[in-house]
Amino acid sequence: MDTKSPEYLRKHFELDYWGTSYKQSLEYILKYDHSPSINVSMQNSPGEDNRKILTFKERKRIKFVKRQKATYFITNYRGHPQDYVDLKQMEWHSIKVGNNTYQHYF
């Protein structure tokens, strides 16, 4: 078992069970996308819960929509540790810790 191989931990263990990295993702999007309204789709419900931590002004800009209508799709790979092959060419940003991806934005 080579725990240092790329993405080993992501593919074998829960990394971000509570979805706390979603806040960091939302803040990053808000910083670089200056649109008054931003359509975002989350892989799971902890992502939506993290919007509550943002300021009122930031929360107003984030609109949760289905993945097909989203400008950004954010995943923490919880319950779906595989790569999103269909979205790989649209990868915009990711959060990596060690050799493992904790968060992706498409």
ZIFEN-V515806 format. One record per pair of residues at least 6 apart in sequence whose C-alpha atoms are under 8 Angstrom apart, sorted by the first residue. I is the first residue (numbers start at 1). J is the second residue. Records with the same first field share a line. If there is no record, write none. Layout:
I=J / J
This chain:
2=8
3=9
4=99
5=99
6=99 / 100
7=99 / 100 / 101
8=99 / 100
9=15 / 100
10=77 / 81 / 100 / 101 / 102
11=81 / 82
12=81
14=78
15=78 / 102
16=76 / 78 / 102
17=78
18=46
19=46 / 47 / 50 / 76
20=46 / 47 / 50
21=76 / 102 / 103
22=46 / 47 / 50 / 74 / 76 / 103
23=47 / 50 / 51 / 53 / 54
25=74 / 103 / 105
26=51
30=58
35=61
36=61
37=60 / 61 / 62 / 63
38=61 / 62 / 63 / 71
39=62 / 63 / 64 / 65 / 69 / 70 / 71 / 72
40=62 / 63 / 64 / 65 / 66 / 67 / 70 / 71 / 72 / 73 / 74
41=64 / 65 / 66 / 67 / 70 / 71 / 72 / 73 / 74
42=48 / 64 / 67 / 73 / 74 / 75
43=73 / 74 / 75 / 76 / 77
44=75 / 78
47=74
48=64
51=59 / 62
52=59
64=70
67=73
71=106
72=105 / 106
73=105 / 106
74=103 / 104 / 105 / 106
75=103 / 104 / 105
76=102 / 103 / 104
77=102 / 103
87=106
88=106
90=106
91=104 / 105 / 106
92=104 / 105 / 106
93=104 / 105 / 106
94=101 / 102 / 103 / 104 / 105
95=101 / 102 / 103 / 104
96=102 / 103
